Amino acid sequence: MVDSILEASSLYHVYESKAEDGNVVALRGIHIDIKAGEAIAVVGPSGSGKSTLMKCLGGLMKPSSGSVVMAGKNMTRLSGKELVHLRQKTVSFIFQEGNLLPDLNARDNVAQPLRHQGMSSRKALKLADEMLDRLGILPRAKALPAKLSGGEQQRVAIARALITNPRLILADEPTGALDPITSREVLALFKELHEEDGVSFLLVTHSKEVASFADRSLELRDGRFVAEHGVGVDVEDLSRDRELIIDETGTVTLPPDILL
């Protein structure tokens, strides 16, 4: 049996508000199990809870209730120091915004995670140059984030995520700021890491190409998973190829048209 790299159970998250509309329930009883070496895409409309889900699953935000287990550790029960240590050893993040450190150039941004792990600056910078070269952005290594285009910033962010050889990558629209050619190159790199190194992926996306990279896709609406899709999901018409329907209790059934 393949071990789980990330598993969440009965996950809820509520944003408290003093507005007339009251609190906002962003996640409603999420269950997800990502096996080691598996790639899963999360698809669905804007405002469905995808970004909140990624933050809770990555230990960047504590859920209102439920549990998140990463590499056998229940993150909801860890101290802040233990949580940081687990993330450093296990997971890397790719955010749509890039989230680069503004005062560090591209090279130093990529090297920074290795320095935090105790690697010498000289070795970290050497590996950073190799990763930047792999992503075709080494000529911009000395540029500050403000001097980089959106696509360049995203490539630096991807290089930073890959530099630590993570077991799991959580990516929010990883190719959203990239041109089509660079997008294909990044997805080819993801595929290589997935197939050859067994890296697990959880990707939030509106892109058909990114979703097609995944082994399966989970459709998120109003804070809960409503369906599962196979390879080649049509992200523009998710109702067309639902392989499984998931109700509010987490029960899975086949779509009505398959049962006919």
KOLMAR-615853 format. One record per residue (C-alpha): x, y, z. Coordinates in steps of 0.001 Angstrom, whole numbers, plus 500000, padded with zeros to 6 digits. Example, Ala and Ser with C-alpha at 12.3 -4.5 7.8 and 13.67 -1.06 7.14 Angstrom:
REM residues 2
+--------+--------+--------+
:     c1 :     c2 :     c3 :
+--------+--------+--------+
: 512300 : 495500 : 507800 :
: 513670 : 498940 : 507140 :
+--------+--------+--------+
REM end
This chain:
REM residues 260
+--------+--------+--------+
:     c1 :     c2 :     c3 :
+--------+--------+--------+
: 500000 : 500000 : 500000 :
: 501273 : 503465 : 499043 :
: 501635 : 505827 : 502008 :
: 499859 : 509174 : 502087 :
: 502014 : 512280 : 501853 :
: 499118 : 514598 : 502757 :
: 495725 : 513806 : 504231 :
: 492974 : 516088 : 505502 :
: 489818 : 515029 : 507299 :
: 486632 : 516985 : 508147 :
: 488375 : 520256 : 507323 :
: 486424 : 523450 : 507999 :
: 487559 : 527047 : 507880 :
: 485433 : 530024 : 508893 :
: 486397 : 533660 : 508352 :
: 484835 : 535630 : 511186 :
: 483166 : 538883 : 510200 :
: 481262 : 541649 : 511960 :
: 479454 : 542560 : 508754 :
: 475714 : 542079 : 508395 :
: 476245 : 538986 : 506274 :
: 477987 : 537296 : 509203 :
: 480827 : 534790 : 509105 :
: 482033 : 533287 : 505834 :
: 482429 : 529507 : 505689 :
: 485268 : 528952 : 503202 :
: 485754 : 525187 : 503678 :
: 482971 : 522746 : 504515 :
: 484120 : 519334 : 505712 :
: 486917 : 518719 : 503207 :
: 488367 : 515217 : 502913 :
: 491429 : 514610 : 500730 :
: 494131 : 511934 : 500591 :
: 497209 : 512501 : 498422 :
: 499372 : 509431 : 498029 :
: 503144 : 509642 : 497733 :
: 503976 : 510206 : 494076 :
: 500461 : 511333 : 493136 :
: 499547 : 514527 : 491278 :
: 496130 : 516061 : 491960 :
: 494578 : 519189 : 490475 :
: 491920 : 521227 : 492263 :
: 489567 : 522908 : 489799 :
: 486498 : 525071 : 490196 :
: 485239 : 528646 : 489940 :
: 486804 : 531647 : 491641 :
: 485663 : 532071 : 495227 :
: 485130 : 528357 : 495802 :
: 487762 : 528133 : 498563 :
: 490783 : 526915 : 496602 :
: 493329 : 529368 : 498042 :
: 492071 : 528823 : 501599 :
: 492352 : 525075 : 501065 :
: 495965 : 525371 : 499903 :
: 496940 : 527493 : 502908 :
: 495314 : 525076 : 505369 :
: 496843 : 522016 : 503708 :
: 500291 : 523613 : 503697 :
: 500202 : 524618 : 507348 :
: 500173 : 528333 : 506525 :
: 496733 : 528770 : 508078 :
: 495169 : 526820 : 510924 :
: 491737 : 525428 : 510023 :
: 488763 : 526154 : 512259 :
: 488345 : 522410 : 512774 :
: 489522 : 519113 : 511327 :
: 492973 : 517611 : 510901 :
: 495768 : 517866 : 508352 :
: 498428 : 515147 : 508368 :
: 501615 : 515704 : 506346 :
: 504225 : 512938 : 506121 :
: 502630 : 511237 : 509118 :
: 502567 : 514372 : 511311 :
: 499308 : 516024 : 512388 :
: 500082 : 519660 : 511627 :
: 497171 : 520978 : 513665 :
: 498903 : 519673 : 516809 :
: 502447 : 520871 : 516126 :
: 504151 : 523857 : 517712 :
: 505210 : 526702 : 515452 :
: 508828 : 525517 : 515450 :
: 507842 : 521916 : 514693 :
: 505608 : 523085 : 511862 :
: 508380 : 525117 : 510252 :
: 510750 : 522143 : 510486 :
: 508190 : 519819 : 508866 :
: 507537 : 522238 : 506009 :
: 511247 : 522733 : 505366 :
: 511782 : 518975 : 505058 :
: 508672 : 518073 : 503111 :
: 506868 : 520737 : 501092 :
: 507455 : 523684 : 498793 :
: 504947 : 526316 : 497709 :
: 504379 : 528075 : 494410 :
: 502013 : 531030 : 494712 :
: 500358 : 532889 : 491872 :
: 501821 : 536163 : 493169 :
: 505374 : 534776 : 493415 :
: 505903 : 536173 : 496946 :
: 509580 : 536892 : 496340 :
: 511592 : 538792 : 498949 :
: 511803 : 542325 : 497464 :
: 515252 : 543186 : 498843 :
: 516945 : 540045 : 497487 :
: 517869 : 539472 : 493861 :
: 516617 : 536433 : 491965 :
: 519682 : 534354 : 492809 :
: 519467 : 535059 : 496546 :
: 515706 : 534434 : 496585 :
: 516280 : 530947 : 495192 :
: 519223 : 530231 : 497513 :
: 517446 : 531421 : 500669 :
: 515599 : 528134 : 501507 :
: 518905 : 526242 : 501375 :
: 520539 : 528759 : 503697 :
: 517669 : 528275 : 506148 :
: 518453 : 524561 : 506111 :
: 522050 : 525285 : 507130 :
: 523783 : 525003 : 503753 :
: 526787 : 527237 : 503146 :
: 526055 : 530361 : 501123 :
: 528592 : 529404 : 498459 :
: 527015 : 526007 : 497790 :
: 523480 : 527415 : 497988 :
: 524268 : 530071 : 495384 :
: 525849 : 527481 : 493081 :
: 522722 : 525314 : 493229 :
: 520548 : 528403 : 492767 :
: 522394 : 529267 : 489561 :
: 521877 : 525724 : 488279 :
: 518144 : 525873 : 488978 :
: 517773 : 529332 : 487426 :
: 519586 : 528055 : 484353 :
: 517254 : 525054 : 484209 :
: 514308 : 527452 : 484106 :
: 515928 : 529690 : 481510 :
: 516308 : 532770 : 483681 :
: 519962 : 532702 : 484755 :
: 520759 : 535947 : 482838 :
: 518393 : 537744 : 485252 :
: 519972 : 536245 : 488386 :
: 521152 : 539595 : 489775 :
: 517888 : 541458 : 489169 :
: 515629 : 542471 : 492043 :
: 511994 : 541291 : 491847 :
: 510786 : 544819 : 490987 :
: 512914 : 544698 : 487840 :
: 511521 : 541331 : 486717 :
: 508441 : 540815 : 484581 :
: 505527 : 538813 : 485975 :
: 506621 : 535736 : 484061 :
: 510212 : 536117 : 485226 :
: 509093 : 536459 : 488836 :
: 507044 : 533283 : 488504 :
: 510004 : 531343 : 487117 :
: 512155 : 532514 : 490030 :
: 509405 : 531438 : 492443 :
: 509264 : 528007 : 490799 :
: 513055 : 527700 : 491009 :
: 512894 : 528566 : 494712 :
: 510231 : 525902 : 495272 :
: 512210 : 523182 : 493505 :
: 515637 : 523964 : 494983 :
: 515074 : 521951 : 498187 :
: 514026 : 518750 : 496376 :
: 510650 : 518643 : 498173 :
: 508515 : 515523 : 498465 :
: 505370 : 517589 : 497896 :
: 504686 : 520745 : 495906 :
: 501592 : 522866 : 496557 :
: 501043 : 525216 : 493631 :
: 498403 : 527920 : 493164 :
: 498078 : 528706 : 489425 :
: 501769 : 527849 : 488814 :
: 501718 : 528853 : 485127 :
: 499242 : 531729 : 485407 :
: 501823 : 534444 : 484663 :
: 503809 : 532484 : 482067 :
: 503704 : 532601 : 478279 :
: 502612 : 529392 : 476481 :
: 506145 : 528233 : 475648 :
: 507458 : 528707 : 479193 :
: 504294 : 527084 : 480576 :
: 504982 : 523949 : 478555 :
: 508613 : 523909 : 479705 :
: 507579 : 524218 : 483370 :
: 504980 : 521460 : 483013 :
: 507612 : 519243 : 481363 :
: 509850 : 519841 : 484389 :
: 506967 : 519020 : 486746 :
: 506314 : 515825 : 484785 :
: 509977 : 514829 : 485073 :
: 509970 : 515391 : 488839 :
: 506677 : 513524 : 489161 :
: 507568 : 510491 : 487049 :
: 511288 : 510124 : 487772 :
: 511639 : 511426 : 491335 :
: 508183 : 510574 : 492677 :
: 507396 : 514135 : 493753 :
: 503737 : 514650 : 494727 :
: 501775 : 517655 : 493466 :
: 498614 : 519470 : 494471 :
: 497849 : 522168 : 491925 :
: 495078 : 524762 : 491954 :
: 494385 : 525747 : 488369 :
: 492025 : 527103 : 485741 :
: 494316 : 525758 : 482998 :
: 493373 : 522695 : 480968 :
: 497061 : 521973 : 480340 :
: 497939 : 522027 : 484044 :
: 494904 : 519917 : 484957 :
: 495857 : 517389 : 482264 :
: 499215 : 516915 : 483991 :
: 497448 : 515577 : 487095 :
: 496495 : 511953 : 487721 :
: 493017 : 513136 : 488731 :
: 491182 : 516387 : 489382 :
: 488894 : 517316 : 492272 :
: 486152 : 519875 : 491653 :
: 485689 : 522368 : 494491 :
: 482527 : 524458 : 494821 :
: 481331 : 526500 : 497787 :
: 484040 : 525087 : 500032 :
: 483511 : 521386 : 499393 :
: 484481 : 518805 : 496799 :
: 481529 : 517978 : 494569 :
: 483099 : 515697 : 491945 :
: 486198 : 513877 : 490761 :
: 487500 : 513990 : 487191 :
: 490016 : 511827 : 485364 :
: 492905 : 512844 : 483104 :
: 492065 : 515467 : 480474 :
: 489375 : 517310 : 482439 :
: 487558 : 520084 : 480568 :
: 488029 : 522975 : 482993 :
: 485683 : 525181 : 480948 :
: 482758 : 522754 : 481294 :
: 483300 : 520644 : 484397 :
: 479841 : 519079 : 484180 :
: 480828 : 517150 : 481042 :
: 483275 : 514612 : 482446 :
: 482518 : 514040 : 486123 :
: 483543 : 510473 : 486929 :
: 482361 : 510549 : 490554 :
: 479862 : 512714 : 492412 :
: 480584 : 513620 : 496046 :
: 477703 : 514711 : 498284 :
: 477825 : 516837 : 501449 :
: 478501 : 513793 : 503640 :
: 481480 : 512727 : 501528 :
: 479572 : 509804 : 499970 :
: 480744 : 509007 : 496434 :
: 478353 : 507958 : 493645 :
: 478506 : 507603 : 489866 :
: 476961 : 510367 : 487723 :
: 473348 : 509734 : 486613 :
: 474240 : 509463 : 482914 :
: 476646 : 506602 : 483671 :
: 474003 : 504762 : 485670 :
: 471481 : 504844 : 482802 :
+--------+--------+--------+
REM end
